[in-house]
């Protein structure tokens, strides 16, 4: 009988920055949905990154407004 080992999230700062930058390009092109997808990955790679979190929240709000 063994206890499940907790999976530790690996923080990948360079990878998260790359996804953030890719998201910025998509966002600038008006591709909100694609930008949100990139930023969601970036947040998972580096949960402590405030600028990515803020950008993601802003883009999600804009997407909600577009759907009305």
Jmol script that loads the backbone (N, CA, C; Angstrom):
load data "model"
ATOM      1  N   UNK A   1       0.846  -1.190   0.000  1.00  0.00           N
ATOM      2  CA  UNK A   1       0.000   0.000   0.000  1.00  0.00           C
ATOM      3  C   UNK A   1       0.880   1.239   0.000  1.00  0.00           C
ATOM      4  N   UNK A   2       0.773   2.021  -1.063  1.00  0.00           N
ATOM      5  CA  UNK A   2       1.594   3.234  -1.125  1.00  0.00           C
ATOM      6  C   UNK A   2       0.701   4.464  -1.262  1.00  0.00           C
ATOM      7  N   UNK A   3       1.174   5.562  -0.697  1.00  0.00           N
ATOM      8  CA  UNK A   3       0.421   6.806  -0.782  1.00  0.00           C
ATOM      9  C   UNK A   3       0.752   7.495  -2.104  1.00  0.00           C
ATOM     10  N   UNK A   4      -0.223   8.146  -2.711  1.00  0.00           N
ATOM     11  CA  UNK A   4       0.070   8.836  -3.975  1.00  0.00           C
ATOM     12  C   UNK A   4       1.059   9.980  -3.768  1.00  0.00           C
ATOM     13  N   UNK A   5       1.983  10.070  -4.668  1.00  0.00           N
ATOM     14  CA  UNK A   5       2.991  11.125  -4.590  1.00  0.00           C
ATOM     15  C   UNK A   5       2.402  12.375  -5.242  1.00  0.00           C
ATOM     16  N   UNK A   6       2.514  13.483  -4.524  1.00  0.00           N
ATOM     17  CA  UNK A   6       2.005  14.744  -5.068  1.00  0.00           C
ATOM     18  C   UNK A   6       2.871  15.189  -6.232  1.00  0.00           C
ATOM     19  N   UNK A   7       2.214  15.549  -7.323  1.00  0.00           N
ATOM     20  CA  UNK A   7       2.966  16.054  -8.468  1.00  0.00           C
ATOM     21  C   UNK A   7       3.340  17.501  -8.206  1.00  0.00           C
ATOM     22  N   UNK A   8       4.637  17.775  -8.318  1.00  0.00           N
ATOM     23  CA  UNK A   8       5.081  19.157  -8.139  1.00  0.00           C
ATOM     24  C   UNK A   8       5.049  19.855  -9.480  1.00  0.00           C
ATOM     25  N   UNK A   9       4.453  21.049  -9.497  1.00  0.00           N
ATOM     26  CA  UNK A   9       4.411  21.837 -10.728  1.00  0.00           C
ATOM     27  C   UNK A   9       5.816  22.378 -10.985  1.00  0.00           C
ATOM     28  N   UNK A  10       6.290  22.152 -12.181  1.00  0.00           N
ATOM     29  CA  UNK A  10       7.584  22.711 -12.563  1.00  0.00           C
ATOM     30  C   UNK A  10       7.369  24.123 -13.079  1.00  0.00           C
ATOM     31  N   UNK A  11       8.091  25.062 -12.498  1.00  0.00           N
ATOM     32  CA  UNK A  11       8.000  26.441 -12.972  1.00  0.00           C
ATOM     33  C   UNK A  11       8.987  26.593 -14.129  1.00  0.00           C
ATOM     34  N   UNK A  12       8.474  27.055 -15.259  1.00  0.00           N
ATOM     35  CA  UNK A  12       9.295  27.250 -16.456  1.00  0.00           C
ATOM     36  C   UNK A  12       9.186  28.716 -16.863  1.00  0.00           C
ATOM     37  N   UNK A  13      10.026  29.549 -16.268  1.00  0.00           N
ATOM     38  CA  UNK A  13       9.956  30.989 -16.506  1.00  0.00           C
ATOM     39  C   UNK A  13      10.252  31.354 -17.967  1.00  0.00           C
ATOM     40  N   UNK A  14      11.337  30.843 -18.560  1.00  0.00           N
ATOM     41  CA  UNK A  14      11.591  31.187 -19.970  1.00  0.00           C
ATOM     42  C   UNK A  14      10.464  30.716 -20.891  1.00  0.00           C
ATOM     43  N   UNK A  15       9.951  29.526 -20.649  1.00  0.00           N
ATOM     44  CA  UNK A  15       8.857  28.994 -21.457  1.00  0.00           C
ATOM     45  C   UNK A  15       7.604  29.827 -21.299  1.00  0.00           C
ATOM     46  N   UNK A  16       7.330  30.255 -20.070  1.00  0.00           N
ATOM     47  CA  UNK A  16       6.155  31.084 -19.796  1.00  0.00           C
ATOM     48  C   UNK A  16       6.289  32.440 -20.488  1.00  0.00           C
ATOM     49  N   UNK A  17       7.485  33.003 -20.477  1.00  0.00           N
ATOM     50  CA  UNK A  17       7.721  34.292 -21.146  1.00  0.00           C
ATOM     51  C   UNK A  17       7.492  34.167 -22.649  1.00  0.00           C
ATOM     52  N   UNK A  18       7.913  33.041 -23.215  1.00  0.00           N
ATOM     53  CA  UNK A  18       7.743  32.805 -24.648  1.00  0.00           C
ATOM     54  C   UNK A  18       6.250  32.744 -24.980  1.00  0.00           C
ATOM     55  N   UNK A  19       5.486  32.013 -24.180  1.00  0.00           N
ATOM     56  CA  UNK A  19       4.036  31.902 -24.407  1.00  0.00           C
ATOM     57  C   UNK A  19       3.364  33.261 -24.216  1.00  0.00           C
ATOM     58  N   UNK A  20       3.836  34.016 -23.239  1.00  0.00           N
ATOM     59  CA  UNK A  20       3.287  35.357 -22.998  1.00  0.00           C
ATOM     60  C   UNK A  20       3.512  36.234 -24.238  1.00  0.00           C
ATOM     61  N   UNK A  21       4.723  36.211 -24.770  1.00  0.00           N
ATOM     62  CA  UNK A  21       5.055  37.007 -25.953  1.00  0.00           C
ATOM     63  C   UNK A  21       4.219  36.577 -27.154  1.00  0.00           C
ATOM     64  N   UNK A  22       4.065  35.255 -27.337  1.00  0.00           N
ATOM     65  CA  UNK A  22       3.243  34.748 -28.439  1.00  0.00           C
ATOM     66  C   UNK A  22       1.804  35.235 -28.273  1.00  0.00           C
ATOM     67  N   UNK A  23       1.334  35.237 -27.036  1.00  0.00           N
ATOM     68  CA  UNK A  23      -0.015  35.709 -26.752  1.00  0.00           C
ATOM     69  C   UNK A  23      -0.175  37.187 -27.069  1.00  0.00           C
ATOM     70  N   UNK A  24       0.864  37.980 -26.777  1.00  0.00           N
ATOM     71  CA  UNK A  24       0.816  39.419 -27.075  1.00  0.00           C
ATOM     72  C   UNK A  24       0.664  39.668 -28.574  1.00  0.00           C
ATOM     73  N   UNK A  25       1.383  38.892 -29.369  1.00  0.00           N
ATOM     74  CA  UNK A  25       1.300  39.040 -30.824  1.00  0.00           C
ATOM     75  C   UNK A  25      -0.117  38.721 -31.291  1.00  0.00           C
ATOM     76  N   UNK A  26      -0.661  37.614 -30.802  1.00  0.00           N
ATOM     77  CA  UNK A  26      -2.025  37.223 -31.182  1.00  0.00           C
ATOM     78  C   UNK A  26      -3.039  38.271 -30.735  1.00  0.00           C
ATOM     79  N   UNK A  27      -2.845  38.772 -29.530  1.00  0.00           N
ATOM     80  CA  UNK A  27      -3.741  39.797 -28.981  1.00  0.00           C
ATOM     81  C   UNK A  27      -3.715  41.045 -29.867  1.00  0.00           C
ATOM     82  N   UNK A  28      -2.521  41.457 -30.269  1.00  0.00           N
ATOM     83  CA  UNK A  28      -2.367  42.635 -31.120  1.00  0.00           C
ATOM     84  C   UNK A  28      -3.036  42.439 -32.485  1.00  0.00           C
ATOM     85  N   UNK A  29      -3.118  41.197 -32.924  1.00  0.00           N
ATOM     86  CA  UNK A  29      -3.763  40.870 -34.202  1.00  0.00           C
ATOM     87  C   UNK A  29      -5.278  40.728 -34.044  1.00  0.00           C
ATOM     88  N   UNK A  30      -5.764  40.903 -32.819  1.00  0.00           N
ATOM     89  CA  UNK A  30      -7.191  40.783 -32.573  1.00  0.00           C
ATOM     90  C   UNK A  30      -7.657  39.353 -32.365  1.00  0.00           C
ATOM     91  N   UNK A  31      -6.714  38.429 -32.203  1.00  0.00           N
ATOM     92  CA  UNK A  31      -7.050  37.011 -32.012  1.00  0.00           C
ATOM     93  C   UNK A  31      -7.130  36.715 -30.510  1.00  0.00           C
ATOM     94  N   UNK A  32      -8.178  37.236 -29.890  1.00  0.00           N
ATOM     95  CA  UNK A  32      -8.315  37.134 -28.430  1.00  0.00           C
ATOM     96  C   UNK A  32      -8.348  35.694 -27.941  1.00  0.00           C
ATOM     97  N   UNK A  33      -9.134  34.858 -28.610  1.00  0.00           N
ATOM     98  CA  UNK A  33      -9.284  33.472 -28.163  1.00  0.00           C
ATOM     99  C   UNK A  33      -7.928  32.768 -28.144  1.00  0.00           C
ATOM    100  N   UNK A  34      -7.149  32.951 -29.221  1.00  0.00           N
ATOM    101  CA  UNK A  34      -5.834  32.309 -29.308  1.00  0.00           C
ATOM    102  C   UNK A  34      -4.865  32.875 -28.277  1.00  0.00           C
ATOM    103  N   UNK A  35      -4.958  34.181 -28.034  1.00  0.00           N
ATOM    104  CA  UNK A  35      -4.102  34.811 -27.028  1.00  0.00           C
ATOM    105  C   UNK A  35      -4.413  34.244 -25.647  1.00  0.00           C
ATOM    106  N   UNK A  36      -5.698  34.081 -25.348  1.00  0.00           N
ATOM    107  CA  UNK A  36      -6.114  33.513 -24.055  1.00  0.00           C
ATOM    108  C   UNK A  36      -5.532  32.116 -23.887  1.00  0.00           C
ATOM    109  N   UNK A  37      -5.566  31.303 -24.927  1.00  0.00           N
ATOM    110  CA  UNK A  37      -5.029  29.938 -24.857  1.00  0.00           C
ATOM    111  C   UNK A  37      -3.530  29.970 -24.522  1.00  0.00           C
ATOM    112  N   UNK A  38      -2.789  30.843 -25.181  1.00  0.00           N
ATOM    113  CA  UNK A  38      -1.337  30.949 -24.922  1.00  0.00           C
ATOM    114  C   UNK A  38      -1.090  31.369 -23.476  1.00  0.00           C
ATOM    115  N   UNK A  39      -1.865  32.372 -23.027  1.00  0.00           N
ATOM    116  CA  UNK A  39      -1.653  32.894 -21.679  1.00  0.00           C
ATOM    117  C   UNK A  39      -2.082  31.901 -20.608  1.00  0.00           C
ATOM    118  N   UNK A  40      -3.075  31.073 -20.891  1.00  0.00           N
ATOM    119  CA  UNK A  40      -3.460  30.038 -19.923  1.00  0.00           C
ATOM    120  C   UNK A  40      -2.302  29.059 -19.721  1.00  0.00           C
ATOM    121  N   UNK A  41      -1.623  28.724 -20.813  1.00  0.00           N
ATOM    122  CA  UNK A  41      -0.449  27.843 -20.722  1.00  0.00           C
ATOM    123  C   UNK A  41       0.659  28.553 -19.941  1.00  0.00           C
ATOM    124  N   UNK A  42       0.878  29.831 -20.233  1.00  0.00           N
ATOM    125  CA  UNK A  42       1.923  30.605 -19.555  1.00  0.00           C
ATOM    126  C   UNK A  42       1.676  30.651 -18.047  1.00  0.00           C
ATOM    127  N   UNK A  43       0.424  30.823 -17.642  1.00  0.00           N
ATOM    128  CA  UNK A  43       0.086  30.871 -16.209  1.00  0.00           C
ATOM    129  C   UNK A  43       0.365  29.522 -15.554  1.00  0.00           C
ATOM    130  N   UNK A  44       0.063  28.435 -16.270  1.00  0.00           N
ATOM    131  CA  UNK A  44       0.360  27.103 -15.708  1.00  0.00           C
ATOM    132  C   UNK A  44       1.863  26.888 -15.569  1.00  0.00           C
ATOM    133  N   UNK A  45       2.631  27.432 -16.523  1.00  0.00           N
ATOM    134  CA  UNK A  45       4.088  27.273 -16.491  1.00  0.00           C
ATOM    135  C   UNK A  45       4.727  28.111 -15.389  1.00  0.00           C
ATOM    136  N   UNK A  46       4.131  29.264 -15.100  1.00  0.00           N
ATOM    137  CA  UNK A  46       4.673  30.165 -14.082  1.00  0.00           C
ATOM    138  C   UNK A  46       3.512  30.889 -13.396  1.00  0.00           C
ATOM    139  N   UNK A  47       2.873  30.218 -12.431  1.00  0.00           N
ATOM    140  CA  UNK A  47       1.672  30.773 -11.782  1.00  0.00           C
ATOM    141  C   UNK A  47       1.897  32.107 -11.069  1.00  0.00           C
ATOM    142  N   UNK A  48       3.112  32.421 -10.722  1.00  0.00           N
ATOM    143  CA  UNK A  48       3.387  33.640  -9.974  1.00  0.00           C
ATOM    144  C   UNK A  48       3.550  34.888 -10.835  1.00  0.00           C
ATOM    145  N   UNK A  49       3.406  34.746 -12.154  1.00  0.00           N
ATOM    146  CA  UNK A  49       3.648  35.883 -13.039  1.00  0.00           C
ATOM    147  C   UNK A  49       2.409  36.757 -13.117  1.00  0.00           C
ATOM    148  N   UNK A  50       2.480  37.922 -12.456  1.00  0.00           N
ATOM    149  CA  UNK A  50       1.339  38.839 -12.372  1.00  0.00           C
ATOM    150  C   UNK A  50       0.927  39.407 -13.729  1.00  0.00           C
ATOM    151  N   UNK A  51       1.911  39.762 -14.570  1.00  0.00           N
ATOM    152  CA  UNK A  51       1.556  40.408 -15.844  1.00  0.00           C
ATOM    153  C   UNK A  51       0.786  39.445 -16.747  1.00  0.00           C
ATOM    154  N   UNK A  52       1.151  38.171 -16.717  1.00  0.00           N
ATOM    155  CA  UNK A  52       0.428  37.191 -17.532  1.00  0.00           C
ATOM    156  C   UNK A  52      -0.988  37.017 -16.989  1.00  0.00           C
ATOM    157  N   UNK A  53      -1.107  36.941 -15.671  1.00  0.00           N
ATOM    158  CA  UNK A  53      -2.415  36.779 -15.042  1.00  0.00           C
ATOM    159  C   UNK A  53      -3.325  37.954 -15.382  1.00  0.00           C
ATOM    160  N   UNK A  54      -2.784  39.165 -15.307  1.00  0.00           N
ATOM    161  CA  UNK A  54      -3.582  40.363 -15.629  1.00  0.00           C
ATOM    162  C   UNK A  54      -3.986  40.377 -17.099  1.00  0.00           C
ATOM    163  N   UNK A  55      -3.056  40.053 -17.987  1.00  0.00           N
ATOM    164  CA  UNK A  55      -3.345  40.030 -19.420  1.00  0.00           C
ATOM    165  C   UNK A  55      -4.430  39.005 -19.723  1.00  0.00           C
ATOM    166  N   UNK A  56      -4.333  37.848 -19.091  1.00  0.00           N
ATOM    167  CA  UNK A  56      -5.315  36.782 -19.287  1.00  0.00           C
ATOM    168  C   UNK A  56      -6.699  37.233 -18.837  1.00  0.00           C
ATOM    169  N   UNK A  57      -6.783  37.834 -17.670  1.00  0.00           N
ATOM    170  CA  UNK A  57      -8.075  38.298 -17.150  1.00  0.00           C
ATOM    171  C   UNK A  57      -8.673  39.364 -18.060  1.00  0.00           C
ATOM    172  N   UNK A  58      -7.845  40.291 -18.527  1.00  0.00           N
ATOM    173  CA  UNK A  58      -8.308  41.360 -19.407  1.00  0.00           C
ATOM    174  C   UNK A  58      -8.854  40.780 -20.721  1.00  0.00           C
ATOM    175  N   UNK A  59      -8.106  39.879 -21.321  1.00  0.00           N
ATOM    176  CA  UNK A  59      -8.519  39.280 -22.596  1.00  0.00           C
ATOM    177  C   UNK A  59      -9.804  38.467 -22.430  1.00  0.00           C
ATOM    178  N   UNK A  60      -9.927  37.756 -21.307  1.00  0.00           N
ATOM    179  CA  UNK A  60     -11.145  36.974 -21.057  1.00  0.00           C
ATOM    180  C   UNK A  60     -12.361  37.890 -20.944  1.00  0.00           C
ATOM    181  N   UNK A  61     -12.188  39.026 -20.278  1.00  0.00           N
ATOM    182  CA  UNK A  61     -13.290  39.993 -20.155  1.00  0.00           C
ATOM    183  C   UNK A  61     -13.686  40.522 -21.533  1.00  0.00           C
ATOM    184  N   UNK A  62     -12.697  40.828 -22.351  1.00  0.00           N
ATOM    185  CA  UNK A  62     -12.971  41.331 -23.703  1.00  0.00           C
ATOM    186  C   UNK A  62     -13.703  40.278 -24.533  1.00  0.00           C
ATOM    187  N   UNK A  63     -13.316  39.019 -24.376  1.00  0.00           N
ATOM    188  CA  UNK A  63     -13.989  37.934 -25.095  1.00  0.00           C
ATOM    189  C   UNK A  63     -15.461  37.856 -24.672  1.00  0.00           C
ATOM    190  N   UNK A  64     -15.714  37.999 -23.385  1.00  0.00           N
ATOM    191  CA  UNK A  64     -17.090  37.962 -22.873  1.00  0.00           C
ATOM    192  C   UNK A  64     -17.918  39.092 -23.487  1.00  0.00           C
ATOM    193  N   UNK A  65     -17.315  40.282 -23.610  1.00  0.00           N
ATOM    194  CA  UNK A  65     -18.021  41.432 -24.193  1.00  0.00           C
ATOM    195  C   UNK A  65     -18.339  41.208 -25.659  1.00  0.00           C
ATOM    196  N   UNK A  66     -17.418  40.528 -26.358  1.00  0.00           N
ATOM    197  CA  UNK A  66     -17.620  40.252 -27.782  1.00  0.00           C
ATOM    198  C   UNK A  66     -18.788  39.284 -28.005  1.00  0.00           C
ATOM    199  N   UNK A  67     -18.985  38.390 -27.075  1.00  0.00           N
ATOM    200  CA  UNK A  67     -20.018  37.357 -27.229  1.00  0.00           C
ATOM    201  C   UNK A  67     -21.431  37.899 -27.070  1.00  0.00           C
ATOM    202  N   UNK A  68     -21.581  39.112 -26.526  1.00  0.00           N
ATOM    203  CA  UNK A  68     -22.913  39.683 -26.305  1.00  0.00           C
ATOM    204  C   UNK A  68     -23.595  40.059 -27.593  1.00  0.00           C
TER     205      UNK A  68
END
end "model"
wireframe off; spacefill off
backbone 0.3
color backbone group
